[in-house]
């Protein structure tokens, strides 16, 4: 069982999403001690720029043009990150809301790892095809405002983006835990965090039973 924790909060010690995610991962690892947990901190990871050089490398390699060694090396960086991401059986995300959406480093990470031929494909007959079927994701959200998990809330582009992106690459079994609102009285925020941790522990127990057992 390979688990990948994608950390999108730069505040590792005080992040509420990190706190709840760690509770989930600790409980899941306790119940499934054979699990291996890998971590990508998007604020510390060496993410290649998805700029004009990366785009030129992408088309030169994928369209079988005469790609230069430099272009192949640039594209190989993105492919390596994508394959590290794809290899996980369970993806866990810590996602605070920034300006109604995602932290920019998480969006950068998503842009780098979402690659044709690695986790999605396209052809004229079938259109877009997702390649990561059979995997699960747990997304821990936080927001200053009271943006609920259920339904589509006006101004909330955090959850709908994550859902749409995960579905696009084939991860439809998505479980969500919400830590919100965090802009409230300290005792109220403490209760919110405790409730989210309790939900995360229950989710870890449920998923530990559902996920395939090692031979």
Secondary structure, DSSP 8 states (H G I E B T S, - for coil): -EEEEEE--S-TTT-HHHHHHHHHHHHHHHHSTT-EEEEEETTTS-----SHHHHHHHHHHHTT----HHHHHHHHHHHHHHHHHHT-SEEEEEEE-BTTB--HHHHHHHHHH--BTTTEEEETTTEEEE--TT-EEEEEEEESS---SSS--TT--HHHHHHHHHHHTT--EEEEEEEE--SS-HHHHHHHHHHHHHHHHHHHHHHHHHS----
